[in-house]
């Protein structure tokens, strides 16, 4: 189990690692490493569960890095690579393709299949062939699951035979919250299906309902992001975005208002909205065309989005594909 508001960064020298699924000519180099420690807050009482947001501010180290030779709508070919077929596409050990340069720099896509020289991904409705150029650099990183991050049979969360008894981890899937909990033996959903391999996307935060009277301390170790983070924020929809950096992010630094068709206005009733959890309560914010504001019209550009948390984005406006891609710049320099 990988064991968030103080951050420690350890700048690592370039370390070449030969992986068993690569050819002798390929390698991966480490990026700055660090760990982030924080707590999932306890419930105020057994009858008053506490809500908090949780996200991954550092990510797994690269296991392979190279350059794209050519791409299609949902896959990339690297003629210099030699992978074992579907080695990156098992449910127990999921991986992602992360771009380091080009139009998709900072974007992460989960790998769904691979051949000896190509990687097929969940492209999230984006036509990769229209954005990726030959020579764009990419890396492969492992993804966390409920089981790998929090444990499988033994967890720190309150367990129960039903969701009404246990701590609940809510994932935003489409426009609804989907509940996951631990039954004492394994993670499951409301259909009692095993969910130990449920992926925690680096792009997305999760909502935790804590029923127990003790904080859960979590320490996440990994690689510090060295590029902007590119995320998909589709229109006429809701997205629980992660703060994917190991430092606080200011609302004014997100750049959400720059997305095509983002609705600005003078009050909450006519605009696209961002909700932040503050002391277990959702607080709304909107953009008036000049700056972010709270309902009382206070300038909120410097409103903090804490390390390891997230922001719930509700868009009434429409946007898909590349119009829904947002670059969130690093709030630090390395």
C-alpha positions in Angstrom: 0.0 0.0 0.0 1.4 3.3 -1.0 1.6 5.5 1.9 -0.7 14.4 2.4 0.0 20.3 4.2 3.6 19.9 3.7 5.5 18.8 0.6 9.0 17.4 0.4 10.8 17.3 -2.9 14.0 15.3 -3.6 15.6 16.3 -6.8 16.9 13.1 -8.3 19.8 12.8 -10.8 19.0 11.2 -14.1 18.8 7.5 -13.6 18.6 5.1 -16.6 16.4 2.1 -15.9 16.2 -0.9 -18.3 12.7 -2.4 -18.1 11.9 -6.0 -19.0 9.4 -5.1 -21.7 11.7 -2.7 -23.6 14.4 -3.2 -26.1 18.0 -2.7 -25.0 18.0 0.7 -26.8 15.2 2.2 -24.7 15.4 3.8 -21.3 13.5 5.9 -18.7 14.9 8.8 -16.7 13.6 9.8 -13.3 12.1 13.2 -12.6 12.1 15.1 -9.3 10.7 12.8 -6.5 8.9 13.7 -3.4 6.1 12.8 -1.0 3.1 14.7 0.2 1.4 14.1 3.7 -2.1 15.0 4.7 -5.1 13.7 6.5 -8.6 12.6 5.6 -10.6 14.4 8.4 -12.7 12.5 10.9 -16.4 12.7 11.2 -17.6 15.2 13.8 -19.9 12.5 15.3 -21.3 9.1 14.4 -24.4 10.8 13.1 -22.6 13.6 11.2 -20.3 12.2 8.5 -17.5 14.5 7.2 -17.0 15.2 3.5 -13.5 15.9 2.1 -11.9 15.9 -1.3 -8.9 13.7 -2.2 -6.5 13.6 -5.1 -3.1 12.6 -6.1 -0.6 15.5 -6.1 2.4 13.3 -7.3 2.3 10.5 -9.7 4.1 7.2 -10.3 7.6 7.4 -11.9 7.9 6.8 -15.6 8.6 3.1 -16.5 9.3 3.9 -20.2 9.8 7.0 -22.3 10.2 7.5 -26.1 8.8 9.4 -29.1 5.7 8.8 -31.2 6.2 7.6 -34.7 2.6 8.0 -35.9 -0.9 8.1 -34.4 -4.4 7.2 -35.2 -7.7 8.3 -33.6 -7.1 6.4 -30.3 -3.6 4.8 -30.5 0.1 5.7 -31.0 2.8 3.7 -32.7 6.4 3.8 -31.7 8.5 1.8 -34.1 11.5 2.0 -31.8 9.7 0.1 -29.0 9.1 -3.5 -28.3 6.4 -4.2 -25.7 4.9 -7.5 -24.5 1.3 -7.6 -25.9 -1.2 -6.1 -23.5 1.4 -5.9 -20.7 0.2 -2.4 -20.0 -3.6 -3.2 -20.1 -4.3 -5.6 -17.3 -7.0 -4.6 -14.7 -4.8 -5.4 -11.7 -1.9 -3.3 -13.0 -3.2 -0.4 -15.1 -1.0 2.0 -16.9 -1.3 5.4 -18.7 0.2 7.2 -21.6 1.4 10.7 -20.6 2.6 13.2 -23.2 5.6 15.3 -22.4 5.7 17.6 -25.5 3.4 18.7 -28.3 -0.2 19.8 -28.4 -1.2 17.2 -25.7 1.7 18.0 -23.3 0.6 17.1 -19.8 -2.4 15.0 -20.9 -2.8 11.5 -19.5 -4.8 8.7 -21.1 -5.3 5.2 -19.6 -4.0 2.4 -21.8 -6.6 -0.1 -22.8 -4.5 -2.4 -25.0 -1.1 -2.6 -26.5 0.7 -4.5 -29.2 4.5 -4.9 -29.5 4.9 -1.3 -30.9 1.6 0.5 -30.3 -0.5 1.8 -27.4 -4.3 2.0 -27.5 -5.9 4.4 -25.0 -9.2 5.6 -23.8 -9.0 8.8 -25.8 -12.0 10.5 -24.0 -13.5 11.5 -27.3 -10.4 13.3 -28.5 -9.1 12.4 -32.0 -5.4 11.9 -31.2 -4.4 11.9 -34.9 -5.4 15.5 -35.2 -3.1 16.6 -32.3 -0.1 14.3 -32.1 2.9 14.8 -34.4 5.7 12.4 -35.1 8.4 13.0 -32.6 6.1 14.1 -29.7 7.6 12.7 -26.5 5.6 10.4 -24.2 6.1 8.3 -21.2 4.3 5.3 -19.6 3.3 5.6 -15.9 1.5 3.2 -13.6 -1.9 4.1 -12.2 -3.2 3.8 -8.7 -6.2 1.7 -7.8 -8.3 1.5 -4.7 -6.5 -1.6 -3.7 -2.9 -0.4 -4.5 -3.4 2.9 -2.8 -5.6 2.1 0.2 -5.1 -1.6 0.6 -7.3 -4.6 -0.4 -8.3 -6.7 2.6 -6.9 -4.5 5.4 -7.8 -0.7 5.2 -7.9 2.3 7.5 -11.4 3.3 6.5 -14.6 2.3 8.3 -15.9 -0.9 6.8 -19.4 -2.3 6.6 -21.6 -4.8 4.7 -23.5 -1.9 3.1 -22.6 1.6 2.0 -24.8 3.0 4.8 -22.5 1.5 7.4 -19.1 2.3 5.9 -17.0 5.2 4.8 -17.8 6.0 1.2 -15.5 7.0 -1.6 -17.5 8.8 -4.3 -16.2 9.0 -7.9 -17.8 11.5 -10.3 -18.9 9.4 -13.3 -20.8 11.3 -15.9 -23.1 13.6 -14.0 -23.6 11.5 -10.9 -21.7 10.4 -7.8 -21.0 6.6 -7.8 -20.3 5.1 -4.4 -17.5 2.7 -3.5 -16.9 1.2 0.0 -15.0 -1.5 1.8 -16.9 -4.5 3.1 -14.2 -5.8 5.4 -12.7 -8.0 2.8 -12.5 -6.0 -0.4 -13.6 -2.8 -2.1 -17.0 -3.0 -3.8 -19.8 -0.9 -5.4 -23.5 -0.9 -4.7 -23.9 -3.9 -7.0 -21.6 -5.9 -4.7 -19.0 -6.2 -7.5 -15.3 -6.3 -6.5 -13.6 -3.0 -7.0 -10.1 -3.4 -5.8 -8.9 -2.5 -9.3 -11.0 0.7 -9.6 -8.6 3.2 -11.1 -7.9 6.6 -9.4 -7.2 8.9 -12.3 -4.5 11.6 -11.7 -6.9 14.1 -13.4 -9.8 13.5 -11.1 -10.5 14.0 -7.4 -12.7 11.8 -5.3 -15.2 12.7 -2.6 -14.8 10.9 0.7 -17.5 10.6 3.3 -15.8 9.7 6.6 -18.1 8.2 9.3 -15.4 7.3 11.9 -14.0 9.6 14.7 -10.4 9.5 13.7 -8.3 11.2 10.9 -6.7 8.9 8.4 -3.1 10.0 7.6 -2.0 9.3 4.1 1.5 9.8 2.6 1.8 9.6 -1.2 5.2 9.1 -2.7 5.9 9.8 -6.4 7.3 11.9 -9.2 6.7 15.7 -9.1 4.9 17.0 -12.3 7.4 18.8 -14.5 4.9 20.0 -17.2 1.6 21.8 -17.2 -1.3 19.5 -16.5 -3.8 19.2 -19.3 -7.3 18.0 -18.4 -10.6 17.5 -20.1 -13.5 19.8 -18.9 -16.5 18.9 -21.1 -19.4 21.3 -21.5 -23.0 20.7 -20.3 -21.5 18.4 -17.7 -19.7 18.2 -14.4 -16.1 17.3 -13.6 -14.4 16.7 -10.2 -11.0 18.0 -11.1 -7.9 17.2 -9.1 -5.3 19.7 -7.9 -2.6 17.5 -9.5 0.4 19.5 -8.1 2.2 19.1 -4.8 1.4 22.6 -3.7 -1.7 24.8 -3.3 -3.3 26.0 -6.5 -5.1 29.4 -6.6 -8.5 29.6 -8.3 -7.2 32.3 -10.6 -4.4 30.0 -11.7 -6.7 27.3 -13.0 -7.6 29.3 -16.2 -11.0 27.7 -16.4 -12.6 31.0 -17.5 -10.4 30.8 -20.7 -12.1 27.7 -22.0 -14.2 28.2 -25.1 -17.8 29.0 -24.3 -17.2 29.4 -20.6 -20.1 31.3 -19.1 -19.2 34.4 -17.2 -21.8 36.8 -15.6 -22.8 38.9 -12.6 -24.2 36.2 -10.4 -24.5 32.4 -9.8 -27.7 32.0 -11.8 -26.2 32.7 -15.2 -22.6 31.3 -15.1 -20.6 28.2 -15.1 -19.7 27.3 -11.5 -16.8 25.9 -9.4 -17.5 24.4 -6.0 -14.9 23.9 -3.4 -15.2 21.9 -0.1 -14.5 24.1 2.9 -14.8 22.5 6.3 -17.0 19.9 4.8 -19.4 22.3 3.1 -19.6 23.1 -0.6 -18.9 26.8 -1.5 -19.7 28.1 -5.0 -17.6 30.5 -7.1 -18.2 32.1 -10.5 -16.3 34.3 -12.9 -17.6 37.8 -13.8 -15.4 38.3 -16.8 -12.7 40.0 -14.8 -12.1 37.9 -11.8 -13.4 35.0 -9.7 -16.1 35.9 -7.1 -17.9 34.3 -4.2 -21.7 34.7 -3.8 -21.1 37.9 -1.7 -19.1 39.4 -4.7 -15.7 39.2 -3.0 -12.7 38.8 -5.3 -11.7 35.2 -5.1 -8.8 34.9 -7.6 -6.6 34.0 -4.6 -8.9 31.4 -3.2 -6.8 28.4 -2.4 -7.3 24.9 -3.7 -5.3 22.9 -1.2 -2.8 20.1 -1.9 -4.4 16.8 -2.5 -7.9 18.2 -2.9 -10.1 19.1 -5.9 -12.7 21.4 -7.4 -16.1 20.4 -8.7 -16.8 22.2 -12.1 -20.4 22.5 -13.3 -20.7 23.7 -16.9 -24.0 24.7 -18.4 -22.1 25.8 -21.5 -21.2 23.4 -24.3 -17.8 22.2 -25.3 -16.3 18.9 -26.5 -13.1 17.6 -27.9 -10.2 20.1 -28.1 -12.5 22.9 -27.0 -12.8 21.1 -23.6 -9.0 20.8 -23.1 -7.6 23.0 -20.4 -3.9 23.6 -19.6 -3.3 24.3 -15.9 0.3 25.7 -15.6 2.6 24.5 -12.9 2.3 26.8 -9.8 6.0 26.4 -9.1 9.4 26.3 -10.8 11.8 23.4 -10.7 
